[in-house]
Amino acid sequence: MRRLLLLMAAPALLAAGCSGSPSAAPATTAPPPAASPSASSALGTAAPTGGATTSPTAKPTRTDSPVASTPRCHTGDLSVKLGGGDGAAGTQYIALVFANRSDHRCTLYGYPGVSFVAGAEGTQVGKGFTRQGGGLIKVLLAPGAVAHATISGHDVGFFDASECKPVSVRGYRVYPPDETASLFVAAPTKACSADGVNQWKVAAIAEGAAT
C-alpha cells in the first residue's frame, strides 16, 4: 500500500516542481539590420543594381572635311609677293599674296604679322601693322594656289614731315598666321618712323589673289 501511495504522489511532485521553476523565455528572432545608404542613395540617385547601363550617344564630329583635316601652312610652305594695289581718299591698299609652294595642301587662317623694315639687318621701322576687323575664314591652299591679305595706310606725304619723321624702308617683314619665322617682301618706299603716326593696318587672310 505504501508503495502504491508513493507511486501516486510522484507525478504530483514532478508537476509541482516544474510549475515552481521559472519558465524559459520564448525564443525571438531579431530583425535584420537596416542597410546603410550608399553614396549614390545619399545623393538621391539609385545605386546601380548591375546589368548594362546606357548613356546618351554623343554626336559624331565630322572629320571628313578637307579644311578640318588639313594642317596649317608653315612659313617654309609659302612664298609671298605684292599683288594689285589701289588707293582712295589718300589711303593705299596693297595685297600681300601668299602662294603654297609645297607639294601638299595646307590652310591659312587669321592675320599675318606685318611691319616695315629698313637696312641690311631688317630693322623694324615704327610699330607693327594693326589688325583690321573683318570676317575670318580658313582658306585651303592646294599646291600652287594663292590667298591674300590686304594692307592699307597713307603715303608719308599725307603728314607733316616733323610729325611723321619719314625714313627709307626696304619693304615688309611678313609672318604667316601663327608662325614665328618670317618672310621678306621687297618694296622700297618711305614710312613714318614716329610711333603711332600713319599706323598701317592688315586685314585677315582671304581667298585668291586680290582683284
C-alpha positions as CSV (number, residue, x, y, z in Angstrom):
1,M,0.0,0.0,0.0
2,R,2.8,2.4,1.0
3,R,4.5,1.7,-2.3
4,L,1.3,2.5,-4.2
5,L,0.8,5.8,-2.3
6,L,4.4,6.8,-3.2
7,L,3.9,6.0,-6.9
8,M,0.7,8.0,-6.9
9,A,2.4,11.0,-5.3
10,A,5.3,11.1,-7.7
11,P,3.5,12.7,-10.7
12,A,2.1,15.4,-8.4
13,L,5.6,16.2,-7.0
14,L,7.0,16.4,-10.6
15,A,4.2,18.7,-11.7
16,A,4.7,20.9,-8.7
17,G,8.5,21.0,-9.3
18,C,8.0,22.0,-12.9
19,S,5.5,24.7,-12.2
20,G,7.7,26.3,-9.5
21,S,10.7,26.8,-11.7
22,P,10.9,30.0,-13.9
23,S,9.7,29.3,-17.5
24,A,12.2,29.8,-20.3
25,A,11.7,33.0,-22.3
26,P,10.3,32.3,-25.7
27,A,12.9,32.5,-28.5
28,T,12.7,35.5,-30.7
29,T,14.3,36.3,-34.0
30,A,15.9,39.8,-34.2
31,P,15.0,41.8,-37.4
32,P,17.9,42.1,-39.9
33,P,19.9,45.3,-39.5
34,A,18.8,48.1,-41.8
35,A,21.1,48.5,-44.9
36,S,23.2,51.7,-44.7
37,P,22.5,54.1,-47.5
38,S,25.1,54.1,-50.3
39,A,26.8,57.2,-51.5
40,S,24.6,57.3,-54.6
41,S,21.5,56.9,-52.5
42,A,22.6,59.7,-50.2
43,L,22.8,61.9,-53.3
44,G,19.3,61.0,-54.3
45,T,20.4,58.6,-57.0
46,A,19.6,55.0,-57.0
47,A,22.7,52.8,-56.7
48,P,23.3,50.6,-59.7
49,T,21.9,47.1,-59.4
50,G,24.1,45.5,-62.1
51,G,23.4,44.9,-65.7
52,A,24.1,47.1,-68.7
53,T,23.8,50.8,-68.4
54,T,23.1,53.3,-71.1
55,S,24.1,56.9,-71.7
56,P,23.2,59.4,-74.4
57,T,25.1,58.9,-77.6
58,A,27.4,61.8,-78.5
59,K,27.0,63.3,-81.9
60,P,30.0,62.3,-84.1
61,T,32.4,65.1,-85.0
62,R,32.9,65.5,-88.8
63,T,36.5,64.7,-89.7
64,D,35.9,64.3,-93.4
65,S,36.0,68.0,-94.2
66,P,39.2,68.8,-96.3
67,V,39.7,72.0,-94.4
68,A,39.2,70.4,-90.9
69,S,41.7,67.6,-91.6
70,T,44.4,69.7,-93.4
71,P,47.3,71.1,-91.4
72,R,48.1,74.8,-91.4
73,C,50.6,76.3,-93.8
74,H,54.0,76.9,-92.2
75,T,56.4,79.6,-93.3
76,G,58.5,77.1,-95.3
77,D,55.5,76.1,-97.3
78,L,54.9,79.6,-98.5
79,S,56.1,82.4,-100.7
80,V,54.7,86.0,-100.6
81,K,54.8,88.9,-103.0
82,L,53.0,92.1,-103.7
83,G,49.7,91.9,-105.6
84,G,47.4,94.5,-107.0
85,G,47.1,97.9,-105.3
86,D,44.6,100.7,-105.2
87,G,44.1,104.0,-103.5
88,A,41.1,106.1,-102.3
89,A,40.8,109.3,-100.2
90,G,44.6,109.3,-99.6
91,T,44.7,105.7,-98.4
92,Q,46.8,103.0,-100.2
93,Y,45.5,99.4,-100.4
94,I,48.1,96.7,-101.3
95,A,47.6,92.9,-101.4
96,L,50.2,90.6,-99.9
97,V,49.7,87.4,-102.0
98,F,50.7,84.1,-100.3
99,A,51.4,81.1,-102.6
100,N,51.6,77.4,-101.5
101,R,54.9,76.3,-102.9
102,S,54.9,72.9,-101.1
103,D,53.8,69.6,-102.6
104,H,50.9,69.2,-100.1
105,R,47.7,71.0,-99.2
106,C,47.7,73.4,-96.2
107,T,45.4,76.1,-94.7
108,L,45.8,79.7,-93.8
109,Y,43.6,81.3,-91.1
110,G,43.7,84.7,-89.3
111,Y,46.0,87.6,-89.6
112,P,49.6,87.8,-90.8
113,G,52.1,89.9,-88.8
114,V,53.5,92.8,-91.0
115,S,55.9,95.6,-90.4
116,F,58.2,97.9,-92.3
117,V,61.9,97.1,-92.2
118,A,65.0,99.1,-93.2
119,G,68.7,98.5,-93.6
120,A,70.6,95.3,-94.3
121,E,69.7,93.8,-91.0
122,G,66.0,94.4,-91.4
123,T,65.5,96.8,-88.6
124,Q,61.8,97.4,-87.9
125,V,60.5,100.9,-88.5
126,G,57.6,102.1,-86.5
127,K,55.1,99.7,-84.9
128,G,53.8,96.5,-86.5
129,F,50.6,96.9,-88.5
130,T,47.4,96.8,-86.6
131,R,44.6,94.2,-87.3
132,Q,41.7,95.5,-89.3
133,G,38.4,93.8,-88.2
134,G,36.5,91.6,-90.6
135,G,35.3,88.1,-91.2
136,L,37.8,85.3,-90.6
137,I,37.8,82.3,-92.9
138,K,40.1,79.3,-93.2
139,V,41.5,79.1,-96.7
140,L,42.5,75.7,-98.1
141,L,45.5,76.0,-100.4
142,A,46.4,73.2,-102.9
143,P,50.0,73.2,-104.2
144,G,50.4,76.4,-106.2
145,A,47.2,78.0,-105.0
146,V,47.1,81.5,-103.5
147,A,45.5,83.6,-100.8
148,H,45.9,87.2,-99.9
149,A,45.8,89.7,-97.0
150,T,45.3,93.4,-97.8
151,I,47.5,96.1,-96.1
152,S,46.4,99.7,-96.0
153,G,47.8,103.1,-94.9
154,H,48.7,106.6,-96.1
155,D,51.6,107.9,-98.1
156,V,54.1,109.8,-96.0
157,G,53.4,112.9,-97.9
158,F,50.0,113.0,-96.2
159,F,51.7,114.0,-92.9
160,D,53.9,116.8,-91.8
161,A,57.5,115.7,-92.0
162,S,58.3,116.9,-88.5
163,E,55.5,114.7,-87.2
164,C,56.0,111.7,-89.4
165,K,59.8,111.6,-89.5
166,P,59.9,109.7,-92.8
167,V,62.7,107.2,-93.5
168,S,63.5,104.9,-96.4
169,V,62.5,101.3,-95.9
170,R,63.4,98.2,-97.9
171,G,60.0,96.5,-97.7
172,Y,57.9,94.4,-95.4
173,R,58.6,91.7,-92.9
174,V,55.7,89.2,-93.0
175,Y,54.8,86.5,-90.6
176,P,52.2,84.0,-91.8
177,P,49.4,83.4,-89.3
178,D,50.5,81.5,-86.2
179,E,54.2,81.3,-87.4
180,T,57.3,82.6,-85.7
181,A,59.5,82.6,-88.9
182,S,59.1,85.4,-91.3
183,L,59.3,86.2,-95.0
184,F,60.6,89.4,-96.6
185,V,58.8,91.3,-99.4
186,A,61.0,93.8,-101.2
187,A,59.1,97.1,-101.7
188,P,61.4,100.2,-101.4
189,T,59.4,103.2,-100.2
190,K,59.3,105.6,-97.3
191,A,57.5,105.2,-94.0
192,C,56.9,107.3,-90.9
193,S,59.4,106.3,-88.1
194,A,57.4,108.1,-85.4
195,D,55.4,105.6,-83.4
196,G,51.6,106.0,-83.8
197,V,51.9,108.2,-86.9
198,N,50.5,106.7,-90.1
199,Q,49.7,103.4,-88.4
200,W,49.2,100.9,-91.2
201,K,46.6,98.1,-91.0
202,V,46.4,94.5,-92.1
203,A,43.3,92.5,-92.9
204,A,42.7,88.8,-92.4
205,I,43.6,86.2,-94.9
206,A,41.1,85.9,-97.8
207,E,40.7,83.6,-100.7
208,G,42.5,84.0,-104.0
209,A,44.6,87.0,-105.2
210,A,43.1,90.4,-104.7
211,T,41.3,91.9,-107.7
